[in-house]
Amino acid sequence: MKNVKQLLVAALACSALLGGCAIVDSNDINKRVEAALKSDPELGKFPLKATTEYGHVTISGTVNNEWQQFKAGQVAKGVEGVKTLKNNVKVAD
């Protein structure tokens, strides 16, 4: 019960100070990152994956060149809710 009360107080404080706070869970961020990568015309053909923990995202997979590797990171960083990004996307040999 104490945790529920603390959460309620925090939510009210956010609402009062910021005009509302969006609480986005890791699963939602993960889905949005993967959808953004999939919808990119150049990156969509690659099986890129994301893992997310509290807004800290790691992307992985393999692409054909360094530009695609860089672009995957830029696309992922542009997703709302991403706090940090670790780009583990590899370039195929």
N, C-alpha and C positions, 0 to 999 in steps of 0.2 A: 504494500500500500504506500510505503514511503517513496518508492521509485515512481509510482504513478503520480503522486503529488509533486515530486520534483520535476517530472516531465511536463506536467500541466503548468507549473510556475514558469518553466523555461519557455514553453510555447506562448504563454501570455506575455512574457517579457519581449520575445521576438516580435510579437504582434504589435506591442506598444511602441517599441523602439524603431522597428524597421518597416512597419506597415505590413507585416506578415513574413513568415519564413517558409521556404519550400524545403520540406524534408524529402530527399530523394534517396532511395535505397540503392545499394550496390548492384542489385540485379537489374534495376531499371537503367542505370548508367551503362552497364555491360551490354544490354540489349541495344541501346541507342548507339553505342560505339560500333558494335558489329553491324548494325543496320547502315550506319554512315559509311563504313568501309565497303559494304556490299553494294551500296547504291552508287558509289563512285564509278564512273565509266571505265577508268583505267585499272582500278583496284578490285572491282567486283568479281573478276574471274579467278582471283586467288583465294584459297581457303585461309583467310586471316581470322584469328581468334583473339578475344579479349578476356582478361580476368580483372575483376574490380573488387577492391576492398576499401570501403569508406572514401570513395572518390579517387583513390590511387589506382590507376589503370596500367596494366601491362598488356601490350599487344605482341602477338607472335605469328609466325607463319613464314612463308618463303615467297619472294617476288623475283622478277627478272633483272632488275637493275637498281642502282643506288637512288635514282630519282623516285622510283616507286616506293622504296624503303622510306625515304624522307617524306614523301607525300602521305603515306599511311600515318606517320606520326602527326603531321599537320592536321589531317582529317580527324584523327582521334582527339587531339588537343582542342579542336573546335566544338566538341560536344559539350553541351551544358552539363555541369556537375563534375567534370573531370578536373581534379585538383592538381595532380601530377601525372606524368606519363613516363613509362619506361618502354622504350621501343626495342623489342627483341626480334623484330622482323629481320630475317636473313636474306641475303642476295644469293640466288642460285649460282652454282659454279659453272 
